[in-house]
Amino acid sequence: MLSLLVQSLYNIIDSVYISHYDSNGLTALSLAFPVQTLITAVASGTGAGTNIIIAKALGANDKKNASSTAFNGFVLSLINWSFFVIIGILILEPYFSIFTANTEVASLGLKYLNIILLFSIAPFTENVAVRILQATGNTILPMIFQSTAALLNLILDPVFIWGFGVIPAMGISGAAIATVLSQFLSATLAVITVFFKQTVLTVSFRIPSFNLIKEIFVTGLPSVLGMALVSAYISGLNAVLARFSEDAVSSLGIYYKLQTFLLIPTYGLNQGVTPIMGFNYGAKKYKRMWYTLWYSLAISTVTLVAGTLCFCLFTREILLLFHASDSLMYTGIPALRIISTSFPFFGLTILMPTLFQSTGYIRQNIIITLLREVFLLVPIAWAFSHFGLIYTWLTFPISESIAAFLTCYYTYVLFRGPLAYRRLSPE
């Protein structure tokens, strides 16, 4: 949770600083956010796939396969980075032209994302390294690495944005440079630790295994889709909201930055329970696997209800962090309050699919993901937009509650059927 806390600060810090530097910069970062989310999705999904396979192998006492999986996870991360650099930079200009007619906003977004994409090798390798360490039971060092990097970003952002001494003011490009420098610090420390400082696995250079790379990709696919489709549906929602105003687009951008922060406990639990459930599934200790899920759901629900209360009671204060104008306040306050009613469902739709992924029930996970982020969110938003902006925000609680119901159904079927722990030993 602490690791995710500091990671979430990257985009929030950039947005807070840039909102005080240039109002167009905040809109540019809101439009850049889906692309950054896509990078995070693929990086995190690769890390999750690597983590789950290693945890299962360790549960079955197969250290050789676990070590080979760790190396091939790094190979896949380099392949992903190459793909993003080649394809991503080619589509950036058309991407911004779709969502804004403001040339200044598009120019700022291009400057920011070109730097982020070119140096995205850092988050790709860092995610794999961190999840390898977590799979072997080491969660403290990743937290230290990422905390140090976030602190560096906090210091470097104003230096590179406004300039200091011999460093010239670089505006939004400076924010991107501060981010990638900080990410490189964390990635370097994590990779060195995996290869040279941990003793559970023997990670060394070897011939890549196509079968293992494919297995990592397939295992991590639900995580990739879950976050990648966030990028797709944010782009779709931006297109719907752009019909109303730039303030509506900025409100959505602010919400997603804050949502990242709010979901830290839930996503932290997600990362924590994934290797535990995978290990116990591999060892056929289903009772421990289910109790892990129940406890994490209880903790997550408490934090999410608290988040809803904060969004409703302190909406104005939250928006002031982003230097919100009167018009943005008028649009953003009802937006954040309505959307926040969907928060209590997130525990169900994030943690329960982790069980599906950890136990090999990939199909159920993918169905939930597609339902939430493809078949419900943007179509409902488009339909409700015809009645006005206020109704458009209702998209979030409606789609999340439907997905939560189906998730509970799938979980009940597994609990009463193939994963019923009462059929096994008391453990």
NUKEVO-188755 format. One record per residue (C-alpha): residue number from 1; y, z, x; chain. Coordinates in steps of 0.02 Angstrom, whole numbers. Layout:
! residues N
NODE num     c2     c3     c1 cadena
NODE NUM      Y      Z      X      A
...
END
This chain:
! residues 427
NODE num     c2     c3     c1 cadena
NODE   1      0      0      0      A
NODE   2    119     44    141      A
NODE   3     79   -122    227      A
NODE   4    118   -218     68      A
NODE   5    276   -115     44      A
NODE   6    349   -173    208      A
NODE   7    289   -352    182      A
NODE   8    375   -361     13      A
NODE   9    538   -312     96      A
NODE  10    548   -479    189      A
NODE  11    599   -584     40      A
NODE  12    697   -444    -44      A
NODE  13    797   -408    114      A
NODE  14    834   -594    136      A
NODE  15    890   -607    -45      A
NODE  16   1000   -452    -41      A
NODE  17   1089   -505    119      A
NODE  18   1108   -688     67      A
NODE  19   1173   -640   -106      A
NODE  20   1320   -555    -17      A
NODE  21   1341   -701    104      A
NODE  22   1336   -848    -18      A
NODE  23   1301   -849   -206      A
NODE  24   1221  -1022   -191      A
NODE  25   1104   -947    -63      A
NODE  26   1026   -830   -192      A
NODE  27    986   -978   -305      A
NODE  28    917  -1073   -155      A
NODE  29    802   -929   -111      A
NODE  30    745   -917   -293      A
NODE  31    695  -1101   -285      A
NODE  32    615  -1076   -114      A
NODE  33    513   -930   -176      A
NODE  34    371  -1034   -254      A
NODE  35    341  -1123    -87      A
NODE  36    339   -958      6      A
NODE  37    219   -892   -126      A
NODE  38    105  -1041    -96      A
NODE  39    100  -1004     91      A
NODE  40     60   -822     54      A
NODE  41    -73   -874    -72      A
NODE  42   -172   -982     48      A
NODE  43   -150   -859    192      A
NODE  44   -200   -709     86      A
NODE  45   -345   -801      3      A
NODE  46   -416   -850    173      A
NODE  47   -400   -669    227      A
NODE  48   -483   -607     67      A
NODE  49   -630   -727     87      A
NODE  50   -653   -673    267      A
NODE  51   -641   -489    216      A
NODE  52   -770   -500     76      A
NODE  53   -901   -593    178      A
NODE  54   -881   -473    325      A
NODE  55   -895   -322    209      A
NODE  56  -1054   -389    127      A
NODE  57  -1129   -428    298      A
NODE  58  -1090   -254    362      A
NODE  59  -1164   -180    203      A
NODE  60  -1324   -277    241      A
NODE  61  -1311   -224    426      A
NODE  62  -1288   -405    485      A
NODE  63  -1155   -387    622      A
NODE  64  -1192   -559    696      A
NODE  65  -1142   -648    535      A
NODE  66   -991   -533    516      A
NODE  67   -928   -575    691      A
NODE  68   -952   -762    663      A
NODE  69   -860   -751    497      A
NODE  70   -711   -668    582      A
NODE  71   -693   -810    708      A
NODE  72   -712   -946    576      A
NODE  73   -580   -860    470      A
NODE  74   -456   -892    610      A
NODE  75   -512  -1074    620      A
NODE  76   -480  -1098    435      A
NODE  77   -308  -1016    451      A
NODE  78   -258  -1144    585      A
NODE  79   -320  -1287    475      A
NODE  80   -216  -1221    330      A
NODE  81    -60  -1206    439      A
NODE  82    -77  -1386    500      A
NODE  83    -93  -1448    322      A
NODE  84     63  -1355    265      A
NODE  85    169  -1418    410      A
NODE  86    119  -1600    383      A
NODE  87    124  -1605    193      A
NODE  88    251  -1470    154      A
NODE  89    397  -1538    253      A
NODE  90    372  -1711    175      A
NODE  91    390  -1649     -4      A
NODE  92    531  -1522     15      A
NODE  93    675  -1640    -21      A
NODE  94    597  -1712   -180      A
NODE  95    550  -1534   -232      A
NODE  96    730  -1472   -230      A
NODE  97    796  -1630   -312      A
NODE  98    685  -1591   -464      A
NODE  99    752  -1416   -494      A
NODE 100    936  -1427   -451      A
NODE 101   1078  -1552   -454      A
NODE 102   1182  -1438   -344      A
NODE 103   1179  -1520   -171      A
NODE 104   1236  -1359    -86      A
NODE 105   1091  -1261   -160      A
NODE 106    968  -1398   -109      A
NODE 107   1038  -1405     68      A
NODE 108   1024  -1217     91      A
NODE 109    846  -1215     22      A
NODE 110    794  -1355    142      A
NODE 111    866  -1264    292      A
NODE 112    774  -1105    247      A
NODE 113    604  -1180    205      A
NODE 114    595  -1302    351      A
NODE 115    599  -1154    470      A
NODE 116    479  -1049    365      A
NODE 117    352  -1191    355      A
NODE 118    358  -1243    537      A
NODE 119    321  -1067    598      A
NODE 120    202  -1016    458      A
NODE 121     60  -1005    585      A
NODE 122    109   -821    600      A
NODE 123     72   -767    419      A
NODE 124    -85   -875    415      A
NODE 125   -164   -793    568      A
NODE 126    -93   -621    528      A
NODE 127   -175   -614    356      A
NODE 128   -347   -654    427      A
NODE 129   -327   -528    570      A
NODE 130   -268   -390    454      A
NODE 131   -409   -417    329      A
NODE 132   -538   -416    470      A
NODE 133   -473   -247    526      A
NODE 134   -476   -183    347      A
NODE 135   -656   -244    324      A
NODE 136   -707   -140    475      A
NODE 137   -621     15    404      A
NODE 138   -460      8    506      A
NODE 139   -310     11    388      A
NODE 140   -191    113    497      A
NODE 141   -154    -13    635      A
NODE 142   -112   -156    514      A
NODE 143     10    -39    427      A
NODE 144     93      4    593      A
NODE 145    105   -178    646      A
NODE 146    180   -236    481      A
NODE 147    298    -88    468      A
NODE 148    366   -123    642      A
NODE 149    391   -306    599      A
NODE 150    480   -265    435      A
NODE 151    596   -146    526      A
NODE 152    635   -284    651      A
NODE 153    674   -403    507      A
NODE 154    790   -274    430      A
NODE 155    886   -266    594      A
NODE 156    886   -452    636      A
NODE 157    935   -518    464      A
NODE 158   1120   -467    470      A
NODE 159   1129   -512    655      A
NODE 160   1072   -691    627      A
NODE 161   1157   -715    458      A
NODE 162   1332   -655    505      A
NODE 163   1317   -666    695      A
NODE 164   1338   -533    827      A
NODE 165   1406   -550   1005      A
NODE 166   1341   -712   1081      A
NODE 167   1233   -747    927      A
NODE 168   1327   -863    807      A
NODE 169   1329   -842    618      A
NODE 170   1186   -949    549      A
NODE 171   1186   -901    365      A
NODE 172   1026   -941    273      A
NODE 173    947  -1018    429      A
NODE 174    975   -852    516      A
NODE 175    880   -762    376      A
NODE 176    732   -880    402      A
NODE 177    736   -857    592      A
NODE 178    738   -666    573      A
NODE 179    588   -677    457      A
NODE 180    480   -787    569      A
NODE 181    519   -684    725      A
NODE 182    465   -526    634      A
NODE 183    306   -610    569      A
NODE 184    261   -669    744      A
NODE 185    272   -491    809      A
NODE 186    151   -426    677      A
NODE 187     32   -574    696      A
NODE 188     24   -558    886      A
NODE 189    -17   -373    878      A
NODE 190   -150   -397    743      A
NODE 191   -237   -543    830      A
NODE 192   -241   -453    999      A
NODE 193   -318   -300    914      A
NODE 194   -455   -403    829      A
NODE 195   -506   -494    988      A
NODE 196   -487   -358   1118      A
NODE 197   -462   -184   1043      A
NODE 198   -588   -158    901      A
NODE 199   -772   -119    931      A
NODE 200   -858   -149    764      A
NODE 201   -867   -338    783      A
NODE 202   -881   -452    935      A
NODE 203   -753   -587    900      A
NODE 204   -752   -724   1032      A
NODE 205   -724   -912   1043      A
NODE 206   -873  -1013    983      A
NODE 207   -914  -1178    898      A
NODE 208   -840  -1174    721      A
NODE 209   -967  -1169    579      A
NODE 210   -930  -1288    437      A
NODE 211  -1043  -1189    320      A
NODE 212   -955  -1025    356      A
NODE 213   -783  -1105    340      A
NODE 214   -837  -1175    171      A
NODE 215   -905  -1004    117      A
NODE 216   -743   -918    166      A
NODE 217   -643  -1048     71      A
NODE 218   -750  -1034    -87      A
NODE 219   -752   -843    -83      A
NODE 220   -565   -835    -60      A
NODE 221   -529   -972   -186      A
NODE 222   -494   -855   -334      A
NODE 223   -365   -763   -228      A
NODE 224   -287   -928   -174      A
NODE 225   -281   -991   -353      A
NODE 226   -213   -826   -417      A
NODE 227    -63   -833   -301      A
NODE 228    -47  -1022   -283      A
NODE 229    -35  -1044   -469      A
NODE 230    105   -917   -467      A
NODE 231    199  -1046   -364      A
NODE 232    156  -1182   -489      A
NODE 233    203  -1085   -644      A
NODE 234    364  -1018   -567      A
NODE 235    412  -1199   -535      A
NODE 236    367  -1240   -715      A
NODE 237    466  -1091   -780      A
NODE 238    614  -1140   -670      A
NODE 239    611  -1312   -753      A
NODE 240    611  -1230   -926      A
NODE 241    748  -1105   -882      A
NODE 242    858  -1234   -796      A
NODE 243    893  -1304   -970      A
NODE 244    987  -1142  -1008      A
NODE 245   1082  -1099   -847      A
NODE 246   1071  -1062   -661      A
NODE 247   1086   -878   -707      A
NODE 248    921   -891   -802      A
NODE 249    838   -965   -646      A
NODE 250    915   -828   -537      A
NODE 251    855   -695   -660      A
NODE 252    677   -758   -644      A
NODE 253    694   -762   -454      A
NODE 254    756   -582   -450      A
NODE 255    615   -528   -565      A
NODE 256    480   -602   -452      A
NODE 257    554   -520   -298      A
NODE 258    555   -354   -390      A
NODE 259    381   -385   -462      A
NODE 260    314   -403   -285      A
NODE 261    385   -232   -247      A
NODE 262    323   -155   -410      A
NODE 263    145   -218   -388      A
NODE 264    126   -143   -214      A
NODE 265     13      1   -275      A
NODE 266    -97   -118   -376      A
NODE 267   -113   -250   -239      A
NODE 268   -137   -112   -111      A
NODE 269   -280    -44   -214      A
NODE 270   -344   -222   -231      A
NODE 271   -353   -243    -43      A
NODE 272   -426    -68    -21      A
NODE 273   -565    -84   -150      A
NODE 274   -617   -263   -106      A
NODE 275   -717   -216     51      A
NODE 276   -781    -56    -32      A
NODE 277   -849   -149   -183      A
NODE 278   -916   -290    -73      A
NODE 279  -1003   -166     43      A
NODE 280  -1082    -68   -101      A
NODE 281  -1133   -228   -190      A
NODE 282  -1219   -286    -29      A
NODE 283  -1304   -115    -16      A
NODE 284  -1348   -119   -204      A
NODE 285  -1254     43   -238      A
NODE 286  -1180    -12   -403      A
NODE 287  -1129    160   -465      A
NODE 288  -1010    184   -318      A
NODE 289   -944      9   -347      A
NODE 290   -901     45   -530      A
NODE 291   -822    214   -493      A
NODE 292   -713    128   -363      A
NODE 293   -650     11   -499      A
NODE 294   -619    150   -628      A
NODE 295   -520    260   -509      A
NODE 296   -414    116   -446      A
NODE 297   -375     63   -626      A
NODE 298   -317    239   -671      A
NODE 299   -200    249   -521      A
NODE 300   -133     74   -550      A
NODE 301    -96    104   -735      A
NODE 302      8    259   -697      A
NODE 303    115    166   -571      A
NODE 304    138     15   -685      A
NODE 305    194    119   -834      A
NODE 306    318    206   -718      A
NODE 307    379     34   -663      A
NODE 308    410    -17   -844      A
NODE 309    515    139   -872      A
NODE 310    618    106   -714      A
NODE 311    652    -74   -764      A
NODE 312    709    -21   -937      A
NODE 313    816    128   -884      A
NODE 314    896     63   -723      A
NODE 315    912   -123   -757      A
NODE 316   1098   -135   -717      A
NODE 317   1079    -37   -554      A
NODE 318    935   -150   -501      A
NODE 319   1037   -308   -530      A
NODE 320   1186   -237   -435      A
NODE 321   1076   -239   -279      A
NODE 322   1087   -428   -289      A
NODE 323   1276   -430   -312      A
NODE 324   1253   -490   -492      A
NODE 325   1402   -567   -580      A
NODE 326   1446   -525   -760      A
NODE 327   1358   -682   -822      A
NODE 328   1202   -641   -722      A
NODE 329   1205   -464   -793      A
NODE 330   1215   -537   -969      A
NODE 331   1062   -646   -938      A
NODE 332    964   -533   -821      A
NODE 333    967   -366   -914      A
NODE 334    869   -423  -1069      A
NODE 335    757   -531   -959      A
NODE 336    699   -386   -849      A
NODE 337    678   -267   -995      A
NODE 338    572   -386  -1098      A
NODE 339    466   -445   -952      A
NODE 340    432   -265   -897      A
NODE 341    330   -234  -1055      A
NODE 342    192   -341   -976      A
NODE 343    172   -225   -826      A
NODE 344     39   -106   -897      A
NODE 345    -81   -254   -916      A
NODE 346    -72   -302   -732      A
NODE 347   -198   -170   -678      A
NODE 348   -330   -250   -789      A
NODE 349   -292   -430   -741      A
NODE 350   -280   -396   -553      A
NODE 351   -411   -262   -516      A
NODE 352   -552   -314   -633      A
NODE 353   -558   -493   -566      A
NODE 354   -577   -414   -392      A
NODE 355   -745   -349   -452      A
NODE 356   -795   -526   -505      A
NODE 357   -744   -595   -335      A
NODE 358   -829   -457   -234      A
NODE 359   -994   -479   -326      A
NODE 360  -1002   -669   -327      A
NODE 361   -947   -699   -507      A
NODE 362   -817   -825   -453      A
NODE 363   -818   -925   -615      A
NODE 364   -756   -779   -720      A
NODE 365   -618   -745   -595      A
NODE 366   -560   -926   -597      A
NODE 367   -562   -934   -787      A
NODE 368   -449   -780   -799      A
NODE 369   -331   -851   -668      A
NODE 370   -318  -1021   -752      A
NODE 371   -292   -941   -923      A
NODE 372   -150   -829   -862      A
NODE 373    -58   -952   -755      A
NODE 374    -95  -1127   -821      A
NODE 375   -147  -1128  -1003      A
NODE 376    -35   -988  -1066      A
NODE 377    122   -953   -967      A
NODE 378    219  -1116   -951      A
NODE 379    161  -1193  -1119      A
NODE 380    210  -1033  -1212      A
NODE 381    377  -1028  -1119      A
NODE 382    412  -1210  -1163      A
NODE 383    370  -1179  -1347      A
NODE 384    473  -1019  -1359      A
NODE 385    621  -1097  -1267      A
NODE 386    658  -1199  -1423      A
NODE 387    704  -1037  -1512      A
NODE 388    819   -974  -1374      A
NODE 389    819   -891  -1202      A
NODE 390    778   -716  -1267      A
NODE 391    617   -779  -1346      A
NODE 392    568   -868  -1184      A
NODE 393    554   -700  -1094      A
NODE 394    421   -645  -1222      A
NODE 395    304   -768  -1135      A
NODE 396    258   -636  -1006      A
NODE 397    192   -492  -1115      A
NODE 398    104   -613  -1234      A
NODE 399      9   -710  -1099      A
NODE 400    -34   -554   -999      A
NODE 401   -106   -461  -1150      A
NODE 402   -217   -610  -1197      A
NODE 403   -283   -623  -1018      A
NODE 404   -313   -434  -1012      A
NODE 405   -421   -442  -1169      A
NODE 406   -533   -578  -1096      A
NODE 407   -545   -486   -929      A
NODE 408   -605   -328  -1017      A
NODE 409   -736   -430  -1110      A
NODE 410   -807   -507   -950      A
NODE 411   -808   -336   -866      A
NODE 412   -903   -258  -1012      A
NODE 413  -1035   -396  -1005      A
NODE 414  -1065   -363   -819      A
NODE 415  -1064   -174   -843      A
NODE 416  -1197   -183   -979      A
NODE 417  -1294   -324   -896      A
NODE 418  -1325   -383   -717      A
NODE 419  -1218   -248   -633      A
NODE 420  -1275   -101   -739      A
NODE 421  -1299     40   -614      A
NODE 422  -1415    139   -729      A
NODE 423  -1553     14   -689      A
NODE 424  -1546     64   -506      A
NODE 425  -1549    226   -409      A
NODE 426  -1426    368   -453      A
NODE 427  -1322    315   -302      A
END
